[in-house]
Amino acid sequence: MSETLIPNIIEFMAAVDPFDKLTPKTLRDVAGMITIRYFGKGEVIDLQESDQLYLLRTGAVEQRNLDGTLRARLAAEDFFWFFSINTS
């Protein structure tokens, strides 16, 4: 993570529940571990990559069930988590 981006990330996260409850040091530590990703409209997030927590800064995401029905609509300051289940 670029050191120049960390203050901006801290400012954003400090206004989002539950991250606003972290101590300043923990918030800075977490901000330093973040990977920023940009997704275009209609792009599908590959959930096979690894365990991920997504925090939306701008835009919106639709979560869909396997049958294609809408599960949830998420927007700025919402977050969601996907994890891999290892069955081997």
N, C-alpha and C positions, 0 to 999 in steps of 0.2 A: 504494500500500500504506500502510495506517495505521501510523504510527510505533509505536503502542502494541502492535501485533501482532508486530513484528519480533523482539523478544527471545524470544517463544514459538516462533516459526518457527525461529530459530537454535538454540534448545535441542533441538527435535525433529530438525532436520537434522543436527546435530552428533553424533547417536547413530546415524545411518543411513549404512552403507557405500554408496557411496564418498564421500558428502558429508562424512563425518567426517575426511577427509584434506585438506580445504580449509583454507587459512590463515584465522584469525579475520576478517581484513579481507575476503577473498573470500567467505566464508560470509555475512557481513553484506551485502555487495553483492548476492549472489544472493538472499538473503532479501528484500531490498528490491524485487526485480523480480517476486516471486511473485504470482500471481493465485489467490486461494482460491475454489474452486468446490465447491458441494454438489450431490450427485446423489442422487435418491431410489431406493429399491429398484425394480428393473426398468427404470429409465431408461436410454436408449441415449445414449452419448456421440457427438455429431456429429463425425466425423473429417474433415469437409470444411472445418472452420474455418481451420486453419493448422497449422504445425508446433507440436507440443505435447509436453512431457515431463510426465507425470502421476506424482506421488508420493502414495501412499495413506497417509493418517494413520490413518484408521479405516475399518472396513467391508471390503468385498470387491468384486472385479470379475471377471467372466468375459469372456475374449476368445473370440470365435467366428469360425470360418472362414466363408467366403462361403456354404458349403452348410449352415451352422447347427451343425456339429459343434464340440465344445469344443476350443479351442486351448490355453487356459491358465486357471487360477484364481489370482488374485492377492489378497493381503491386506495388512494394515498393514505399512508400511515397504518394500513392493515398489514398483517403479516401472516404467513402460512409456512408450514413445515412439511417436508416430505422426507421419508427415510426408507432406506433399502431394507428389505427383509431377506436375510440369508437363510435359505431353506436347505442348504447342503450339509 
